[in-house]
Amino acid sequence: MKKVVSIFLLSAGFLSVNAAPINDSVPKLIPQKTNVITEETVIKIENLGININSDLPELRPTVSADGNLLFFICENHPRNTKFNSVPNSQDIWFSERDSAGNWSEARHLSYPLNTVQYNALYWISPDNNRILIRGAFMNGAFVGKGVSMSTLTESGRWSEPNALVIKNYDKFDRGQQSGATMAQDGKTLLLYMSPERSSPVNDIFVCFQTDNGTWTEPKSLGKKINLPEFDEMTPYLAADGVTLYFSSNRPGGLGDNDIWKTKRLDDSWQKWSDPVNLGSPFNTPGWDAFFTLDAGGEFAYLSTSLNSYGESDIVRVKLLEREKPDPVVLVSGNVYNLKTKEPLSASLVYETLPDGKEAGNALSSPLDGAFKMVLPYNKNYSIRARADHFFAVSENLNLDSLVKAGYKEIHKDLYLAPIEIGQVVRLNNVFFDFDKSNLRPESFVELDRVVKLLQENEAIEIEMSAHTDSKGSDDYNFRLSDDRARSVREYILSKGIAANRIISQGYGETKPVVPNDTDENRQLNRRVEFKILKN
């Protein structure tokens, strides 16, 4: 027996009493209802309201990972930079959502982002501190085709954008249009463009960030994604890093370009599942593109002309389970100076254990040290901040066995320890076999950072210590901790560090950092640390 899905078109009702809309001549949206035959559920198409939408075209939404910051294009607005001189001028606007779910009145981004003929924002990082925009800029000046990065400054404004250096980019971007997005890891760039001069038909490519910050030559996503003679464009890679949504006019659609979904099957970026058309209401007989999600994968944001205030509006649609990406964990926190507890602006990195492979990067805010990062499940992660003259206190997040938990948000502050005499640094990613002093392989990434510290600072001498909880006898705990501290010292010496620069000491249960009254506290007391004795 077939079941009925009710699709409701709703106005969001997000306008406050005193807020002025983008255009105050907007007609009131009348809710519509349409029936579609499929599984039993309710799909709501929610218009984001007149604080965002107007009688002008609103296009290309980009939502932050936490779902609270929305960027989009407004076309032909009188406040657009080139309104008086360029037909169909396009500028970047943005809105913020408060804790009650209300969107603020949309605001126009000023210089240095809205400066050239057609402006667009392609991506915002999970930490909300970096954005990717259309066009190649050098020190804020537009120089041609490409994509550029801007970062948040201490003043709360966006920096002058600078172009990403992509190997042989000009060889690939020769068509009528192009665009980009970034994976949430900040290391993977997706581009759509055509290497054929003046061609309206695009393919989707991938580039990877190199160790020196430049980007590899664009690589096609392969024949399953890029069909000959058809237009593939506006890719969006979900927070899980494997689920790709893109627009295409390939056979099997509902009309013109439609939104399709596929999954990456390996790390070659060439093998994909068969693309599936998302169907109605995401797709219409018209041209459909510019699909984006929050990290939770709960809502899709897109532009539509269906029952809109003007030519097109920004709406959001709640996804069905079959349309969602895999769940992820959104980690938020602040970076602090371990000694002073003051917030710090720092770069962040997260690595997988035991291989130590860098899985992604982030930035903490120059305003308050705040950061966010998205971590896919089925991995064991080490996360840490980085700044000159500091040693990072890394944190461990083992997400190997939590995939069935669904989308989660975790708060985890990070600390940077100043490199000075007397400073004690906890090593959270040093692991031993149960009840033994044998180092486990996932410890080597952490200990290699200590080796690097000693190599780069030849005057430093340290004490390496190990500690236990209160379970077991005093004598047993002392011997176990002493053996573990000695095991760590021997590993560091094996890397060429002089023996007189590191001593080891086990303290057993004599120096708890918290009472040994819960399992969580006992885990905190079981630790390895080093103390800087000489610098």
C-alpha positions as CSV (number, residue, x, y, z in Angstrom):
1,M,0.0,0.0,0.0
2,K,1.4,3.4,-1.0
3,K,1.6,6.1,1.6
4,V,1.2,9.9,1.4
5,V,3.8,12.5,2.2
6,S,2.6,16.0,2.9
7,I,4.9,18.7,1.8
8,F,4.3,22.0,3.5
9,L,5.6,25.4,2.3
10,L,5.9,27.6,5.4
11,S,7.1,31.1,6.2
12,A,9.6,31.0,9.0
13,G,8.1,33.9,10.9
14,F,11.6,35.1,11.9
15,L,10.9,38.9,11.7
16,S,11.2,40.9,14.9
17,V,8.9,43.8,15.4
18,N,11.5,46.5,14.7
19,A,13.6,44.8,12.1
20,A,13.7,46.2,8.6
21,P,13.7,43.6,5.9
22,I,16.0,43.7,2.9
23,N,13.1,45.0,0.8
24,D,9.9,46.2,2.6
25,S,7.7,45.7,-0.4
26,V,7.6,41.9,0.1
27,P,4.2,40.2,-0.3
28,K,3.0,37.9,2.5
29,L,3.8,34.3,1.7
30,I,0.7,32.0,1.7
31,P,1.5,28.5,2.9
32,Q,0.9,25.9,0.3
33,K,0.4,22.1,0.6
34,T,1.2,19.5,-2.0
35,N,0.9,15.7,-1.8
36,V,3.6,13.3,-3.0
37,I,3.3,9.5,-3.0
38,T,6.1,7.9,-1.1
39,E,6.9,6.8,2.5
40,E,5.0,8.1,5.4
41,T,6.5,11.3,6.7
42,V,6.1,15.1,6.5
43,I,8.6,17.1,4.5
44,K,8.6,20.8,5.4
45,I,9.9,23.4,3.0
46,E,10.6,26.4,5.3
47,N,11.1,29.8,3.8
48,L,13.6,31.7,6.0
49,G,11.4,34.8,6.1
50,I,11.7,38.5,5.1
51,N,14.7,39.1,7.3
52,I,16.6,37.2,4.6
53,N,14.4,37.0,1.5
54,S,13.0,39.9,-0.5
55,D,11.4,40.6,-3.9
56,L,14.9,40.3,-5.4
57,P,16.7,37.0,-6.2
58,E,18.4,35.4,-3.2
59,L,20.8,32.7,-4.3
60,R,23.6,30.3,-3.4
61,P,23.2,29.8,0.4
62,T,26.1,28.7,2.5
63,V,25.5,27.6,6.1
64,S,28.0,27.2,8.9
65,A,28.6,23.8,10.4
66,D,26.6,24.8,13.6
67,G,23.7,26.1,11.5
68,N,23.9,29.6,13.0
69,L,25.5,31.6,10.3
70,L,24.1,31.9,6.7
71,F,25.8,33.6,3.7
72,F,24.0,34.1,0.4
73,I,23.9,36.2,-2.7
74,C,21.4,39.0,-3.2
75,E,21.1,40.2,-6.8
76,N,20.4,43.7,-7.9
77,H,20.1,45.2,-4.4
78,P,20.6,49.0,-4.3
79,R,23.3,48.5,-1.6
80,N,25.3,46.1,-3.9
81,T,28.8,47.5,-4.6
82,K,28.3,47.6,-8.4
83,F,24.5,48.2,-8.4
84,N,24.8,51.4,-10.6
85,S,27.3,50.1,-13.1
86,V,26.9,46.4,-13.5
87,P,23.8,44.6,-14.8
88,N,22.5,41.9,-12.4
89,S,25.1,42.8,-9.7
90,Q,25.6,40.1,-7.1
91,D,27.0,40.7,-3.6
92,I,27.4,38.6,-0.5
93,W,25.0,39.1,2.4
94,F,24.7,37.2,5.7
95,S,22.4,36.6,8.6
96,E,22.9,35.1,12.1
97,R,20.5,32.8,14.0
98,D,20.0,33.3,17.7
99,S,19.4,30.7,20.4
100,A,15.7,30.9,19.8
101,G,16.1,30.1,16.1
102,N,15.4,33.6,14.8
103,W,17.4,34.9,11.8
104,S,18.7,38.5,12.1
105,E,18.1,41.0,9.4
106,A,20.4,40.3,6.5
107,R,23.5,42.5,6.3
108,H,25.7,43.4,3.4
109,L,29.3,42.4,3.6
110,S,31.6,45.4,3.0
111,Y,35.1,45.7,1.6
112,P,37.3,43.8,1.1
113,L,34.9,41.0,0.1
114,N,32.3,42.7,-2.1
115,T,34.5,44.5,-4.5
116,V,34.3,43.0,-8.0
117,Q,31.6,42.5,-10.6
118,Y,30.0,39.3,-9.4
119,N,30.7,38.3,-5.8
120,A,30.0,35.0,-4.1
121,L,31.0,33.0,-1.0
122,Y,31.6,29.3,-1.6
123,W,32.4,27.9,1.9
124,I,32.8,28.8,5.6
125,S,35.0,26.6,7.8
126,P,33.5,24.8,10.8
127,D,35.5,27.1,13.1
128,N,33.7,30.1,11.4
129,N,37.1,31.8,11.1
130,R,37.8,31.2,7.4
131,I,35.8,31.8,4.2
132,L,36.3,30.9,0.6
133,I,35.2,33.4,-2.0
134,R,34.9,33.8,-5.8
135,G,37.8,35.2,-7.7
136,A,41.6,35.4,-7.3
137,F,42.8,38.3,-5.1
138,M,46.3,39.4,-4.2
139,N,46.4,41.5,-1.1
140,G,42.8,42.4,-1.6
141,A,43.0,43.3,-5.3
142,F,41.1,41.3,-7.8
143,V,43.4,39.7,-10.4
144,G,41.3,37.2,-12.3
145,K,39.7,33.8,-12.1
146,G,40.2,31.5,-9.2
147,V,39.2,31.2,-5.5
148,S,40.5,33.1,-2.5
149,M,40.6,32.7,1.3
150,S,39.8,35.3,3.9
151,T,40.2,34.9,7.7
152,L,38.6,36.6,10.7
153,T,40.8,39.3,12.3
154,E,41.1,40.6,15.8
155,S,38.9,43.5,14.9
156,G,36.1,41.1,14.0
157,R,36.4,42.0,10.3
158,W,37.4,39.7,7.4
159,S,41.0,40.0,6.1
160,E,41.9,41.0,2.6
161,P,41.4,37.8,0.6
162,N,44.3,36.0,-1.1
163,A,44.1,33.5,-3.9
164,L,44.8,29.8,-3.3
165,V,47.8,28.8,-5.3
166,I,46.5,25.8,-7.4
167,K,48.9,24.1,-9.7
168,N,48.0,24.6,-13.4
169,Y,44.6,26.2,-12.5
170,D,44.4,28.3,-15.7
171,K,44.6,25.1,-17.8
172,F,41.4,23.8,-16.3
173,D,39.2,27.0,-15.8
174,R,38.5,28.1,-19.4
175,G,34.7,27.8,-19.6
176,Q,31.8,30.1,-19.1
177,Q,31.5,29.6,-15.3
178,S,33.3,28.0,-12.4
179,G,33.0,27.6,-8.6
180,A,34.3,25.8,-5.6
181,T,33.7,24.4,-2.2
182,M,35.9,23.0,0.6
183,A,35.6,19.9,2.6
184,Q,35.2,20.4,6.3
185,D,38.8,19.3,6.9
186,G,40.2,22.5,5.3
187,K,42.6,20.3,3.2
188,T,40.4,19.2,0.3
189,L,39.1,21.6,-2.4
190,L,36.4,20.8,-4.8
191,L,36.1,22.8,-8.0
192,Y,33.7,22.8,-11.0
193,M,34.9,24.3,-14.3
194,S,35.6,23.4,-17.9
195,P,39.0,23.1,-19.6
196,E,37.3,23.8,-22.9
197,R,37.3,27.4,-23.9
198,S,33.9,29.2,-23.5
199,S,32.2,25.8,-22.8
200,P,29.0,25.9,-20.8
201,V,29.5,22.3,-19.7
202,N,31.4,21.7,-16.4
203,D,33.1,18.8,-14.7
204,I,34.0,18.5,-11.0
205,F,37.6,18.3,-9.8
206,V,39.4,17.8,-6.5
207,C,42.7,19.3,-5.2
208,F,44.6,18.7,-2.0
209,Q,46.6,21.1,0.2
210,T,50.3,20.4,0.2
211,D,52.7,20.8,3.1
212,N,53.7,24.3,1.9
213,G,50.1,25.5,1.7
214,T,49.7,25.3,-2.1
215,W,47.3,23.0,-3.8
216,T,47.8,20.1,-6.2
217,E,46.7,20.1,-9.8
218,P,42.9,19.6,-10.2
219,K,41.9,15.9,-10.6
220,S,38.7,14.8,-12.2
221,L,36.3,12.9,-10.0
222,G,36.0,10.2,-12.6
223,K,33.6,9.0,-15.2
224,K,30.7,8.1,-12.8
225,I,30.5,11.7,-11.7
226,N,31.6,13.6,-14.8
227,L,29.4,12.3,-17.7
228,P,30.5,13.3,-21.2
229,E,28.4,16.2,-22.7
230,F,26.5,16.8,-19.4
231,D,26.9,19.6,-16.9
232,E,28.2,18.7,-13.4
233,M,28.5,21.6,-11.0
234,T,28.0,23.2,-7.5
235,P,29.4,20.2,-5.5
236,Y,28.9,20.1,-1.8
237,L,30.8,17.6,0.3
238,A,29.0,16.7,3.5
239,A,30.7,16.9,6.9
240,D,31.3,13.1,6.8
241,G,33.8,13.7,4.0
242,V,32.3,11.0,1.8
243,T,28.8,12.1,0.8
244,L,28.7,14.3,-2.2
245,Y,25.8,16.4,-3.4
246,F,26.0,18.0,-6.8
247,S,23.9,19.5,-9.6
248,S,23.7,17.9,-13.1
249,N,21.5,17.9,-16.1
250,R,22.2,14.2,-16.7
251,P,19.4,11.8,-17.8
252,G,16.9,10.8,-15.1
253,G,16.2,14.2,-13.7
254,L,13.0,16.1,-13.2
255,G,13.7,18.8,-15.8
256,D,16.8,21.0,-16.1
257,N,19.7,20.6,-13.6
258,D,18.8,18.6,-10.5
259,I,20.5,17.8,-7.2
260,W,22.1,14.3,-7.0
261,K,23.7,12.4,-4.2
262,T,26.6,9.9,-4.3
263,K,29.2,8.5,-1.8
264,R,32.9,8.2,-2.2
265,L,34.0,4.6,-1.9
266,D,37.8,5.0,-1.3
267,D,40.6,7.6,-1.1
268,S,41.3,7.6,-4.8
269,W,38.4,10.1,-5.4
270,Q,37.6,8.0,-8.5
271,K,35.2,5.4,-7.1
272,W,31.7,6.5,-6.3
273,S,28.3,4.9,-5.7
274,D,25.8,5.4,-8.4
275,P,24.4,9.0,-8.2
276,V,20.8,9.1,-7.0
277,N,18.4,11.9,-7.8
278,L,17.1,13.5,-4.6
279,G,13.7,14.0,-6.2
280,S,11.0,16.4,-5.1
281,P,11.0,18.8,-3.3
282,F,14.7,19.4,-3.7
283,N,14.3,19.1,-7.5
284,T,11.8,20.8,-9.8
285,P,11.2,21.0,-13.5
286,G,13.5,24.1,-13.4
287,W,17.2,24.6,-12.7
288,D,18.2,23.3,-9.3
289,A,21.7,23.8,-7.7
290,F,23.5,25.3,-4.7
291,F,22.6,22.7,-2.1
292,T,24.3,23.0,1.3
293,L,23.9,21.3,4.8
294,D,24.7,22.0,8.4
295,A,27.1,19.5,10.1
296,G,24.2,17.6,11.7
297,G,22.9,16.7,8.2
298,E,19.4,17.5,9.4
299,F,18.5,20.4,7.1
300,A,19.4,21.2,3.5
301,Y,19.5,24.9,2.5
302,L,18.8,25.9,-1.0
303,S,17.3,28.6,-3.2
304,T,14.0,28.1,-5.0
305,S,11.5,30.1,-7.0
306,L,8.6,28.0,-5.8
307,N,6.2,30.2,-3.9
308,S,8.9,32.8,-3.2
309,Y,8.7,36.5,-2.3
310,G,10.6,37.4,-5.5
311,E,12.5,35.6,-8.2
312,S,14.0,33.1,-5.8
313,D,14.3,32.7,-2.0
314,I,16.4,30.9,0.5
315,V,14.6,27.9,2.1
316,R,15.5,25.0,4.2
317,V,14.2,21.4,3.9
318,K,14.3,18.7,6.5
319,L,16.0,15.6,5.0
320,L,14.7,12.1,5.2
321,E,17.1,9.4,6.5
322,R,17.9,8.1,3.0
323,E,19.0,11.6,1.9
324,K,21.2,12.3,4.9
325,P,25.0,11.9,5.1
326,D,26.7,9.8,7.7
327,P,26.7,11.3,11.3
328,V,29.6,13.2,12.6
329,V,30.8,14.8,15.8
330,L,31.0,18.6,16.1
331,V,33.8,19.5,18.6
332,S,33.8,23.1,20.0
333,G,35.9,24.8,22.6
334,N,38.4,27.5,23.2
335,V,42.2,27.6,23.1
336,Y,43.8,28.9,26.3
337,N,47.3,29.6,27.7
338,L,47.8,26.8,30.2
339,K,49.6,29.1,32.6
340,T,47.5,32.3,32.5
341,K,44.2,30.8,31.3
342,E,43.9,33.6,28.7
343,P,42.4,32.8,25.3
344,L,44.8,32.4,22.4
345,S,44.5,32.6,18.7
346,A,46.1,29.5,17.2
347,S,46.1,27.0,14.4
348,L,44.7,23.6,15.2
349,V,45.3,20.2,13.7
350,Y,43.7,16.8,14.2
351,E,45.5,13.6,13.4
352,T,44.4,10.0,13.3
353,L,46.1,7.4,15.5
354,P,48.2,5.3,15.4
355,D,49.4,6.5,11.9
356,G,49.7,10.2,12.8
357,K,48.2,11.3,9.5
358,E,46.8,14.8,9.5
359,A,43.1,14.5,9.0
360,G,42.2,18.2,9.1
361,N,42.9,21.7,10.3
362,A,41.2,24.6,11.9
363,L,41.8,28.1,13.4
364,S,40.8,29.5,16.8
365,S,39.2,32.9,16.9
366,P,41.5,35.9,17.4
367,L,38.7,37.4,19.5
368,D,38.2,34.7,22.2
369,G,40.1,31.6,21.1
370,A,36.9,29.8,20.1
371,F,37.0,27.0,17.6
372,K,34.9,24.3,16.0
373,M,35.9,21.2,14.1
374,V,33.9,18.3,12.5
375,L,35.2,14.8,13.1
376,P,33.8,11.8,11.2
377,Y,33.2,8.6,13.2
378,N,35.3,5.4,13.0
379,K,38.6,7.1,13.8
380,N,40.8,7.6,16.9
381,Y,41.9,11.3,16.9
382,S,44.5,13.4,18.5
383,I,43.6,17.1,18.5
384,R,45.8,20.0,19.5
385,A,46.5,23.7,19.0
386,R,49.7,25.1,17.6
387,A,51.5,28.5,18.3
388,D,55.0,29.7,18.4
389,H,56.8,29.4,21.8
390,F,54.1,27.0,23.1
391,F,53.9,23.2,23.5
392,A,50.4,21.8,22.9
393,V,48.5,19.8,25.4
394,S,46.8,17.4,23.0
395,E,43.5,15.7,23.6
396,N,42.3,12.3,22.6
397,L,38.9,11.6,21.0
398,N,38.3,7.9,20.2
399,L,35.3,7.8,17.9
400,D,35.9,4.2,16.8
401,S,32.8,2.7,18.4
402,L,30.3,5.6,18.6
403,V,29.0,5.7,15.0
404,K,25.5,4.5,16.1
405,A,25.3,7.4,18.5
406,G,24.3,9.7,15.6
407,Y,25.2,13.4,15.4
408,K,26.8,14.7,18.6
409,E,28.3,17.9,19.9
410,I,31.2,17.8,22.3
411,H,32.9,20.7,24.2
412,K,36.6,20.2,24.5
413,D,39.0,23.1,25.5
414,L,42.6,23.0,24.3
415,Y,45.6,24.4,26.1
416,L,49.0,25.6,25.0
417,A,51.8,25.4,27.6
418,P,54.5,28.2,27.5
419,I,58.0,26.7,27.0
420,E,59.6,27.9,30.3
421,I,61.2,26.4,33.4
422,G,58.8,24.8,35.8
423,Q,56.0,24.3,33.2
424,V,54.3,20.9,33.5
425,V,52.7,19.4,30.4
426,R,50.3,16.5,30.4
427,L,50.7,14.0,27.5
428,N,47.1,12.8,26.9
429,N,47.9,10.6,23.9
430,V,50.5,8.2,25.6
431,F,49.0,4.8,26.0
432,F,50.2,1.5,27.6
433,D,49.0,-2.0,27.6
434,F,46.7,-2.7,30.5
435,D,48.6,-3.0,33.8
436,K,51.9,-2.9,31.9
437,S,54.6,-0.5,30.9
438,N,54.6,-1.4,27.2
439,L,54.0,1.6,25.0
440,R,51.2,1.2,22.5
441,P,51.9,2.3,18.9
442,E,49.4,5.2,19.1
443,S,51.7,6.8,21.7
444,F,54.5,7.4,19.2
445,V,52.8,10.5,17.5
446,E,52.7,12.2,20.9
447,L,56.2,11.3,22.0
448,D,57.6,12.3,18.7
449,R,56.4,15.9,19.4
450,V,58.4,15.8,22.7
451,V,61.4,14.6,20.6
452,K,60.9,17.5,18.2
453,L,60.7,20.0,21.1
454,L,64.0,18.7,22.5
455,Q,65.7,18.8,19.1
456,E,64.6,22.4,18.4
457,N,65.5,23.6,21.9
458,E,68.9,22.2,22.7
459,A,69.1,23.8,26.1
460,I,65.9,22.2,27.4
461,E,66.1,19.4,30.0
462,I,63.0,17.6,31.3
463,E,61.7,15.2,33.9
464,M,59.4,12.6,32.5
465,S,56.9,11.4,35.1
466,A,54.1,8.8,35.3
467,H,51.2,8.6,37.7
468,T,48.5,6.1,38.7
469,D,45.2,6.2,40.5
470,S,44.7,4.9,44.0
471,K,43.7,1.3,43.1
472,G,46.3,-1.3,44.1
473,S,49.0,-1.1,46.7
474,D,51.3,1.9,47.1
475,D,54.3,-0.2,46.3
476,Y,52.7,-1.7,43.2
477,N,51.6,1.7,41.9
478,F,55.0,3.2,42.4
479,R,56.8,0.4,40.5
480,L,54.2,0.5,37.6
481,S,54.5,4.3,37.3
482,D,58.3,4.2,37.5
483,D,58.5,1.5,34.8
484,R,56.1,3.5,32.5
485,A,58.1,6.7,33.0
486,R,61.3,4.8,32.2
487,S,59.7,3.3,29.1
488,V,58.8,6.7,27.8
489,R,62.4,8.0,28.5
490,E,63.9,5.0,26.6
491,Y,61.7,5.7,23.5
492,I,62.9,9.4,23.5
493,L,66.5,8.4,23.9
494,S,66.1,6.0,21.0
495,K,65.5,9.0,18.8
496,G,68.9,10.4,19.5
497,I,68.2,12.7,22.5
498,A,71.2,12.8,24.9
499,A,70.6,10.9,28.1
500,N,71.6,13.8,30.4
501,R,68.6,15.9,29.0
502,I,65.9,13.7,30.4
503,I,65.3,11.9,33.7
504,S,62.3,9.7,34.5
505,Q,60.4,9.3,37.8
506,G,57.3,7.4,38.8
507,Y,55.1,8.9,41.5
508,G,52.5,6.2,41.9
509,E,49.3,7.6,43.5
510,T,51.1,10.3,45.5
511,K,50.2,13.3,43.2
512,P,46.5,13.1,42.2
513,V,45.1,16.0,40.3
514,V,41.5,15.2,41.4
515,P,40.0,13.0,44.1
516,N,40.1,9.2,43.2
517,D,36.3,8.9,43.8
518,T,34.9,8.2,40.3
519,D,36.0,6.3,37.2
520,E,36.4,9.6,35.4
521,N,38.6,11.1,38.1
522,R,40.7,8.0,38.3
523,Q,41.3,8.2,34.6
524,L,42.5,11.8,35.0
525,N,44.9,10.7,37.7
526,R,46.4,8.0,35.4
527,R,48.7,10.2,33.3
528,V,52.2,10.9,31.9
529,E,53.7,14.3,32.2
530,F,56.9,16.1,31.6
531,K,58.3,19.1,33.5
532,I,60.8,21.6,32.0
533,L,63.8,21.7,34.4
534,K,66.2,23.8,32.4
535,N,65.7,26.0,29.3
